[in-house]
């Protein structure tokens, strides 16, 4: 029942990696993309990908690189056996100048064609994941200029049919994580500056949303991942607000030094017994992505200290079964040992 961990040997030139995206194909294969290079938003940062067939991952290979621009977040969707890949490119010092590109793979994500621009305003980026049905893609997006989230309905590659009204949260929200719920509604989970994960619900597939509301889960201005699975909701998130205790104070202080996976039977209440710490330590463990591989099985990818992509595979029962995490494996145990070394 214990999850299996894979460390992706991401690229020949070792630098920084971030923002993984997963797609579980209908035939069971898995496609992974992420960006890698000198550092986020720096010229030459490129988009990389790897494919898992059976239990074996291919060697990562470049999908798109431009020496004068930086690639950012990506998201994939499969329609009629083709994999559509949407990703962000920027030519400025931050993401407010970004544009969205789209490309297609006819071989299951092993290779992709030449990308073209999606006609969205500058500063729009893609969220997670892309949802498909009847030839329509519902693409979670956000505006890095205004810090607002929205859903875009389009026909691949990029014919936009509709956009939802913007979702607004006090202090701003970005990086919506879309989750189709058992009752047929759509919920987005939002990264915010308000200290909490916020949610917004749609009864019409993302064309409109009820007023957003704050959840009980903390958010240190960090991306979350959500997935309907096992009759409930699976969520991956960083559980500390800004300034939370880190293993090396001063080295990293934005609250991303711990990554947690949690299960809620109803998507509202998050029992402490159904939470597991996945990664922690001096550094950043963030940008999680969740994908289903079965009725109660999941894949989770994240950027581990920005030095490698890690993929964890498990089942809902690992979270809901009675358990006691040994002190040597827990965040609390690591913090206690740190305080003891400092004489606190």
Secondary structure, 3 states (H helix, E strand, C coil): CCCEEEEECCCCCCCEEEEEEEEECCCCCEEEEEEEECCCCCCCCEEEEEEEECCEECCCEEEECCCCCEEEEEEEEEECCEEEEEEEEECCCCHHHCEEEEEEECCCCCCCCCCEEECCCCCEEEEEEEEEECCEEEEEEEECCCCEEEEEEEECCCEEEEECCCECCCCCEEEEEEEECCCCCEEEEEEECCCEEEEEEECCCCCCCCCCEEEEEECCCCCCEEEEECCEEEEEECCCCCCCCCCCCCCCCCCCCEEEEEEECCCCCCCHHHEEEEEECCCCEEEEEEEECCCCEEEEEEEECCCEEEEEEEEHHHHHCCCCCCHHHCHHHHHHHHHHHCCC
